[in-house]
Amino acid sequence: GSWPQQDPTRAGDKRLSGFGGRSSEDLDESDDSPSKGSQFQRYSSDSATSSSYFGSILRRSSSLTGESTSSIFGNPDLLISLLRSGIHASADHALRRRELFEWLKSQQQSERVRMALRIYCERLPLAQRSISVQSSDALSEATIHGFSAEVFDNLNAGVGPMQVLESLGHETPEYRTMSTNSKSGELFLFSHDRRFIIKTLSAKELLLLTRMMPAYQNHIQHYPRSLIVRYGGLFQVQWASGQSIYFMLMKSVFGPEFKIDATFDLKGSLHHRRKKEGESVGKDEDWLSSGLRMRLPAAVQRDFVAQHELDALLLRQFKMMDYSVLLGIHRVDQASPLLPGWQKCGGIVSQDGSSMYFAGIIDFSIKYSLKKQAENLLKVAQGNGEKASCVSADAYAERQVRFLQDKVLAYLP
């Protein structure tokens, strides 16, 4: 079918067979060094390619610098408009693809063929799509690349294409800007209903996340109560000059219908982990100073601890570090009491029913590379090795798990 008339885009699809062929260990410091080469070609058909090719096209794009950065971030409405077009077209294409495969399955007489189609849709949806936005304005003419849109459709976590269109599509209210830093090129947006957050990434972070997608998809499907944040999209906006900016779309950890009365960003580190004056989000030292504890029903707490350990194990396997447990606390109105335990909204009500906790693991796109190892050695030399955020992936996971159990959760007799 054709694209919606109100969306001036064209899309192509390039299948990425062997997408998960390289582990995160293959991502060394050379991966974020842009290399010279031809621009993205426009794709019009499905053809096999390798994960090494996928990495090469990301490395071929440089970051926004100099005058281009000033021009683009000087007009954030333009950038947001381009991003909205890409998000809408990617979600719309995923919906039509799903409908097509459902029709194909209904036409098959063989159960074996239907099973093969189902497995393909659920396990092999790794693709890059390119959406061209044409304009007489050079800054408005760009290509938006979406990566692995169907992975997010298979998570059953409220991040499918229909939910994305309802919150971020063409017919929705304007995106809200949380913070903009034109000097560093960072942009932080959220949807009008606060269900989705959009933030910038580096090319290296995007590449690392896309390599992690098959394992991430499998993990979320097997552990629906995983604390790991739910992604809804990975995107690259590329201009004719070859310059690019990268975005990720993720579901908010907090239930948008609930007021969050206190928020903490917990890494398990006590080195420089206190909020600064004027900041609203507390950190590890602030949590300890508050005297707060998560007081959960015993069975729920055991499940929560076990799930956090499983999540940390996955991130450790990909040598991830510097991630946080984002914890939000909602004070429950006793006029409308809630039963203790897990809630459909994703929160967990305390044993006494006074609080509802929202917890999610965020910011796990940093790998323990050679550079990070050198940083850790420096901290050790300064006597801060055990407290610092920059430690090995194994030590980081173990330390955060221990901190959550010993300092965040209430003691279970």
LOPAGU-173833 format. One record per residue (C-alpha): z, y, x. Coordinates in Angstrom, 1 decimal. Layout:
// residues N
c3, c2, c1
Z, Y, X
...
This chain:
// residues 413
c3, c2, c1
0.0, 0.0, 0.0
-0.4, 3.6, 1.0
2.4, 5.9, 2.0
3.9, 8.2, -0.6
1.8, 11.3, -1.2
4.7, 13.7, -0.4
5.2, 12.0, 3.0
2.4, 13.2, 5.4
2.8, 10.2, 7.7
0.9, 7.2, 8.9
2.7, 4.1, 10.2
1.8, 1.2, 12.4
3.8, -1.9, 13.3
4.1, -3.7, 16.7
6.0, -7.0, 16.6
8.4, -7.7, 19.5
8.4, -11.4, 20.1
10.8, -12.5, 22.7
12.8, -9.3, 22.0
16.1, -10.8, 23.0
14.7, -12.4, 26.2
16.6, -10.1, 28.6
20.4, -9.8, 28.7
22.2, -6.5, 29.2
22.7, -7.5, 32.8
19.0, -6.7, 33.4
19.6, -3.1, 32.4
20.4, -1.5, 35.8
20.5, 2.1, 36.9
16.7, 2.3, 37.2
16.3, 1.9, 33.4
17.0, 5.6, 32.7
14.6, 6.9, 35.3
11.5, 8.1, 33.4
8.3, 6.7, 34.8
4.8, 8.1, 34.6
2.3, 6.5, 32.3
0.1, 6.8, 29.3
1.5, 8.1, 26.0
2.4, 5.8, 23.1
-0.7, 4.4, 21.6
-1.1, 4.4, 17.8
-0.5, 0.9, 16.4
-2.5, -0.4, 13.5
-1.9, -4.1, 13.7
0.7, -6.7, 14.5
0.4, -8.3, 18.0
2.8, -10.0, 20.3
4.5, -8.2, 23.1
7.5, -8.7, 25.3
10.9, -7.0, 25.7
9.9, -5.8, 29.1
7.0, -3.9, 27.4
9.5, -2.5, 24.9
11.6, -1.2, 27.8
8.7, 0.3, 29.6
7.6, 2.4, 26.6
11.1, 3.8, 26.3
11.3, 4.6, 30.1
7.9, 6.3, 29.8
9.5, 9.1, 27.8
11.5, 11.9, 29.4
14.4, 13.8, 27.9
14.0, 17.2, 26.5
14.6, 19.9, 29.1
13.9, 23.6, 29.7
11.8, 25.6, 27.3
11.0, 22.6, 25.1
14.7, 22.1, 24.5
15.3, 25.7, 23.6
12.3, 25.8, 21.3
13.3, 22.7, 19.4
17.0, 23.3, 19.1
16.4, 26.9, 18.4
14.9, 25.6, 15.2
17.1, 22.8, 14.1
15.6, 22.7, 10.6
12.3, 21.6, 12.2
13.9, 18.8, 14.1
15.9, 17.6, 11.0
12.7, 17.8, 8.9
10.9, 15.5, 11.4
13.8, 13.1, 11.5
14.0, 13.0, 7.7
10.3, 12.1, 7.5
10.9, 9.3, 10.0
14.0, 7.9, 8.2
12.3, 8.1, 4.8
9.1, 6.4, 5.9
10.9, 3.7, 7.8
13.2, 2.8, 4.9
10.3, 3.0, 2.4
8.2, 0.6, 4.6
11.2, -1.8, 4.9
11.5, -1.9, 1.1
7.8, -2.6, 0.6
7.9, -5.2, 3.3
10.8, -7.0, 1.6
8.8, -6.9, -1.8
5.7, -8.3, -0.1
7.6, -11.3, 1.5
9.4, -12.0, -1.8
6.0, -12.2, -3.5
4.6, -14.4, -0.7
7.6, -16.8, -1.0
7.1, -17.0, -4.8
3.4, -18.1, -4.2
4.3, -21.0, -2.0
4.4, -24.6, -3.3
6.0, -26.0, -0.1
9.7, -25.6, 0.3
9.1, -25.8, 4.1
6.8, -22.8, 4.0
9.3, -20.8, 1.9
12.1, -21.7, 4.3
9.9, -20.5, 7.2
9.2, -17.2, 5.5
12.9, -16.7, 4.8
13.9, -17.4, 8.4
11.2, -15.1, 9.6
12.5, -12.3, 7.4
16.1, -12.9, 8.3
15.9, -13.7, 12.0
12.7, -12.3, 13.5
12.3, -8.8, 12.0
12.3, -7.1, 15.4
9.6, -4.4, 15.4
8.8, -0.9, 16.5
7.0, 1.3, 14.0
5.3, 4.6, 14.8
5.0, 7.3, 12.2
2.7, 10.3, 12.9
3.5, 13.7, 11.5
0.5, 16.0, 11.6
0.8, 19.8, 11.7
-1.0, 22.9, 13.0
2.3, 23.8, 14.7
2.5, 22.0, 18.1
6.3, 21.6, 17.8
5.9, 20.2, 14.3
3.3, 17.6, 15.3
5.2, 14.5, 16.5
5.5, 10.8, 16.4
8.7, 9.2, 15.1
9.3, 5.7, 16.3
11.7, 3.5, 14.3
13.1, 0.3, 15.9
14.1, -2.9, 14.1
14.5, -1.5, 10.6
14.8, -4.9, 9.0
17.7, -5.9, 11.1
19.8, -3.4, 9.2
18.4, -4.6, 5.9
19.8, -8.0, 6.6
23.4, -7.0, 7.3
24.5, -6.7, 3.6
26.8, -3.9, 4.7
25.6, -0.9, 2.7
23.1, 0.2, 5.3
19.9, -1.3, 3.8
16.8, 0.8, 3.1
17.7, 1.6, -0.5
21.1, 3.0, 0.5
19.4, 5.0, 3.3
16.8, 6.5, 0.9
19.6, 7.4, -1.6
21.6, 9.3, 1.1
18.9, 10.5, 3.5
15.5, 10.3, 1.8
13.2, 13.2, 0.8
14.8, 13.7, -2.5
18.4, 14.1, -1.2
20.2, 17.3, -0.4
20.0, 18.8, 3.1
21.7, 17.1, 6.0
24.9, 18.7, 7.2
25.3, 19.7, 10.8
28.7, 18.6, 12.2
28.1, 20.1, 15.7
25.2, 21.3, 17.8
25.2, 21.8, 21.5
21.8, 23.3, 22.5
22.7, 23.3, 26.2
23.2, 19.5, 26.4
20.7, 18.7, 23.7
23.3, 17.0, 21.4
23.0, 17.0, 17.6
25.4, 15.5, 15.1
24.5, 15.3, 11.4
25.8, 13.6, 8.3
24.4, 12.9, 4.9
25.4, 15.0, 1.9
27.5, 12.2, 0.6
29.1, 11.6, 4.0
28.1, 7.9, 3.9
25.8, 8.1, 7.0
26.1, 9.9, 10.3
23.2, 10.7, 12.7
23.7, 11.4, 16.3
21.7, 11.7, 19.5
21.4, 9.0, 22.1
20.0, 8.8, 25.6
16.9, 6.7, 26.2
19.1, 4.2, 28.2
21.6, 3.9, 25.4
18.8, 3.3, 22.8
17.3, 0.6, 25.0
20.7, -1.1, 25.5
21.4, -1.1, 21.7
18.0, -2.5, 20.8
18.5, -5.4, 23.3
21.8, -6.1, 21.6
20.3, -6.1, 18.1
19.8, -9.9, 17.7
23.3, -10.7, 18.8
24.7, -7.8, 16.7
22.8, -9.0, 13.6
24.1, -12.5, 14.0
27.7, -11.3, 14.6
27.8, -9.1, 11.5
26.3, -11.8, 9.3
28.9, -14.3, 10.5
31.8, -11.9, 10.4
31.4, -9.5, 7.5
34.8, -8.0, 8.2
33.8, -7.1, 11.8
35.2, -3.7, 12.9
32.0, -2.9, 14.7
30.2, 0.1, 13.2
27.3, -0.7, 10.9
24.0, 0.8, 12.2
21.3, 1.9, 9.7
18.5, 2.9, 12.1
17.4, 3.7, 15.7
14.8, 6.4, 16.1
12.8, 8.3, 18.7
11.1, 11.6, 18.0
8.3, 12.1, 20.5
6.1, 15.2, 21.0
2.5, 15.3, 22.3
3.8, 16.4, 25.7
5.6, 13.0, 26.0
9.1, 14.6, 25.7
11.5, 12.7, 23.4
14.8, 12.8, 21.7
16.6, 9.7, 20.4
18.8, 9.2, 17.4
20.9, 6.5, 15.8
21.9, 6.3, 12.2
25.2, 4.6, 11.3
27.4, 4.1, 8.3
30.6, 6.2, 8.3
33.7, 4.2, 9.1
35.6, 6.0, 6.4
35.2, 5.6, 2.7
33.6, 8.9, 1.6
35.5, 8.9, -1.7
38.9, 9.0, 0.0
40.5, 11.9, 1.8
41.4, 11.1, 5.4
44.8, 12.6, 6.2
45.0, 11.6, 9.8
42.4, 10.4, 12.4
42.8, 8.7, 15.8
40.4, 7.7, 18.5
42.0, 4.8, 20.3
40.6, 3.3, 23.6
43.7, 1.6, 24.9
43.9, 4.0, 27.8
46.6, 6.6, 28.5
44.8, 8.6, 31.2
44.0, 12.0, 29.8
44.1, 10.6, 26.3
45.8, 13.4, 24.4
44.0, 15.8, 22.1
43.4, 19.3, 23.2
44.5, 22.4, 21.3
42.4, 23.0, 18.2
41.2, 19.3, 18.0
41.9, 17.4, 14.8
41.4, 13.8, 16.1
44.3, 12.3, 17.9
44.0, 10.0, 20.9
46.1, 7.2, 22.4
49.0, 9.4, 23.6
49.1, 11.2, 20.3
49.3, 7.9, 18.4
52.3, 6.8, 20.5
54.0, 10.2, 20.1
53.5, 10.0, 16.3
55.6, 6.9, 16.0
53.1, 5.5, 13.5
52.3, 1.8, 13.1
49.8, -0.1, 10.9
52.0, -2.1, 8.6
49.8, -4.8, 7.0
50.5, -7.9, 5.1
51.2, -10.8, 7.6
48.0, -12.8, 6.7
45.8, -9.7, 6.7
47.3, -8.6, 10.1
46.5, -12.0, 11.7
42.9, -11.8, 10.4
42.6, -8.2, 11.6
43.8, -9.1, 15.1
41.5, -12.1, 15.3
38.5, -10.1, 14.2
39.2, -7.4, 16.8
39.3, -10.0, 19.5
36.0, -11.5, 18.4
34.4, -8.0, 18.3
35.7, -7.2, 21.8
34.3, -10.6, 23.0
30.8, -9.7, 21.8
31.0, -6.2, 23.5
32.3, -7.8, 26.7
29.4, -10.2, 26.8
27.1, -7.2, 26.9
29.3, -5.6, 29.5
30.1, -2.7, 27.2
32.9, -0.3, 27.8
34.4, 3.0, 26.8
34.3, 2.2, 23.1
37.0, 3.3, 20.7
38.7, 2.1, 17.6
38.4, 4.9, 15.2
41.3, 4.8, 12.8
41.6, 6.9, 9.6
44.7, 7.0, 7.4
44.5, 7.8, 3.7
47.8, 8.5, 1.9
47.7, 6.6, -1.3
48.5, 8.5, -4.5
51.4, 6.5, -6.0
50.2, 7.5, -9.5
47.2, 5.3, -8.8
48.6, 2.4, -6.7
46.5, -0.1, -4.9
47.2, -3.7, -4.1
48.0, -4.4, -0.4
45.3, -6.0, 1.7
41.5, -5.7, 2.1
39.6, -3.4, -0.3
35.9, -3.4, -1.3
35.5, 0.1, 0.1
36.3, -1.3, 3.6
39.8, 0.0, 3.8
43.1, -2.0, 4.2
46.1, -1.0, 2.1
49.5, -1.3, 3.8
52.2, -3.8, 2.9
54.1, -1.1, 1.0
51.0, 0.3, -0.7
51.6, 3.8, 0.8
48.6, 4.0, 3.1
45.1, 2.8, 3.3
43.6, 2.3, 6.8
39.9, 2.6, 7.8
39.1, 1.2, 11.2
35.9, 0.8, 13.1
34.7, 0.2, 16.7
32.4, 3.1, 17.7
30.6, 4.5, 20.8
29.9, 1.1, 22.5
26.5, 2.0, 24.1
27.9, 2.5, 27.6
27.4, -0.4, 30.1
29.7, -1.1, 33.1
27.0, -0.4, 35.6
27.1, 0.2, 39.4
27.8, 3.8, 38.8
30.7, 3.0, 36.5
32.0, 0.5, 39.1
32.1, 3.3, 41.7
33.9, 5.5, 39.2
36.5, 2.9, 38.7
37.0, 2.4, 42.4
37.6, 6.1, 42.7
40.2, 6.0, 39.9
41.9, 3.0, 41.7
42.0, 5.0, 44.9
43.7, 7.9, 43.0
46.3, 5.5, 41.5
44.9, 5.6, 38.0
43.0, 2.4, 37.9
45.0, 0.7, 35.2
45.2, 3.7, 32.9
41.6, 5.1, 33.2
38.9, 4.5, 30.6
36.4, 3.4, 33.2
37.3, -0.2, 34.1
35.3, -3.4, 34.0
34.1, -4.7, 30.7
36.5, -7.7, 30.9
39.5, -5.5, 31.7
38.5, -2.9, 29.1
38.3, -5.5, 26.3
41.6, -7.1, 27.2
43.4, -3.8, 27.5
42.2, -2.6, 24.1
43.1, -5.8, 22.4
46.6, -5.7, 23.9
47.1, -2.0, 23.0
46.1, -2.7, 19.4
48.5, -5.6, 19.0
51.4, -4.1, 20.9
51.2, -0.3, 20.1
49.1, 0.1, 16.9
50.1, -2.8, 14.7
53.7, -3.3, 13.4
55.6, -6.2, 15.0
55.4, -9.4, 13.0
58.6, -11.6, 13.2
